Amino acid sequence: MGGKKRPTLSQLAKKTEKTQQQQQQQAKGKKKEEGGSKKAAQSAFDKLLEAISRDVQSMPVVTVYEVASKYGVKMTVAKRALRALRDKGDLVLVVKGHRTEAYALARRAAS
């Protein structure tokens, strides 16, 4: 019959004040972190693209798994990198399956 006891007015006020302060602190922390981490992540991705484009020159076919295992990055990052190189015109999509994508150099695929 009873039910959960409700907090007193002072307890409720303290709780709402505490949650508001935590939200403000989290918002301040996120704003500071977002600017720096996005730039750092973008520069790291650009470096990865440069390294991949250099190494791809010697490979007949490139897959997402090969890039992910060679550079120690996640499969999604490797997939994004290969797609970026494809959009740039360095690579051509040769085979696309349900889960895999295979790329070749643009000049090799043309010949």
C-alpha positions in Angstrom: 0.0 0.0 0.0 2.7 2.4 0.8 5.0 3.4 -1.9 8.3 5.1 -2.3 8.9 7.9 0.1 9.3 11.2 -1.4 12.2 13.5 -0.6 11.8 16.6 1.5 11.7 20.0 -0.3 15.3 20.8 0.9 16.6 17.4 -0.3 14.9 17.9 -3.7 16.3 21.4 -4.1 19.8 20.2 -3.3 19.5 17.4 -5.8 18.4 19.6 -8.6 21.1 22.1 -7.8 23.7 19.4 -7.9 22.6 18.0 -11.2 22.6 21.5 -12.8 26.1 22.1 -11.6 27.3 18.8 -13.1 25.6 19.5 -16.4 27.3 22.9 -16.6 30.7 21.4 -15.8 30.2 18.7 -18.4 29.2 21.2 -21.0 32.3 23.3 -20.3 34.5 20.3 -20.5 33.0 19.1 -23.8 33.5 22.5 -25.5 37.2 22.6 -24.6 37.8 18.9 -25.6 35.8 19.1 -28.9 38.0 21.7 -30.5 41.3 20.1 -29.8 40.3 16.5 -30.3 38.7 17.1 -33.7 41.7 18.8 -35.0 44.0 16.1 -33.7 41.8 13.3 -35.1 41.7 15.0 -38.5 45.5 15.4 -38.6 46.0 11.8 -37.6 43.6 10.7 -40.3 45.4 12.8 -42.9 48.7 11.2 -41.9 47.1 7.8 -42.2 45.8 8.7 -45.7 49.3 9.8 -46.8 50.9 6.6 -45.5 48.3 4.4 -47.1 48.6 6.2 -50.4 52.4 5.6 -50.4 52.1 1.9 -49.5 49.2 1.2 -51.9 51.5 1.9 -54.9 53.3 -1.4 -54.4 50.1 -3.5 -53.8 48.2 -5.1 -56.6 44.9 -5.1 -54.6 44.1 -3.5 -51.3 41.4 -4.6 -48.9 40.1 -3.0 -45.7 41.4 -5.8 -43.6 44.9 -5.4 -44.9 45.0 -1.7 -44.1 43.4 -2.2 -40.6 45.9 -4.9 -39.7 49.0 -3.2 -41.1 48.3 0.2 -39.4 46.6 -1.1 -36.3 43.4 0.9 -36.8 39.8 -0.1 -36.6 38.1 -1.6 -39.7 35.8 1.4 -39.9 38.7 3.8 -40.0 40.4 1.8 -42.7 37.2 1.7 -44.7 36.8 5.5 -44.4 40.4 5.9 -45.5 40.1 3.7 -48.6 36.8 5.4 -49.5 38.5 8.8 -49.2 41.3 7.7 -51.5 38.7 6.4 -53.9 36.9 9.7 -53.9 40.2 11.5 -54.4 40.8 9.4 -57.5 43.8 7.4 -56.4 42.0 4.1 -56.0 39.2 2.3 -58.0 36.7 -0.1 -56.4 37.3 -3.4 -58.1 35.1 -5.9 -56.1 32.4 -5.1 -53.6 30.8 -7.9 -51.7 28.5 -8.1 -48.7 31.2 -7.3 -46.2 34.4 -6.7 -48.2 35.6 -4.1 -50.6 38.7 -4.5 -52.8 40.5 -1.6 -54.4 43.2 -1.3 -57.0 45.2 1.7 -58.2 43.4 3.8 -60.7 46.1 3.5 -63.4 46.4 -0.3 -62.9 42.7 -0.7 -63.3 42.6 1.4 -66.4 45.1 -0.8 -68.2 
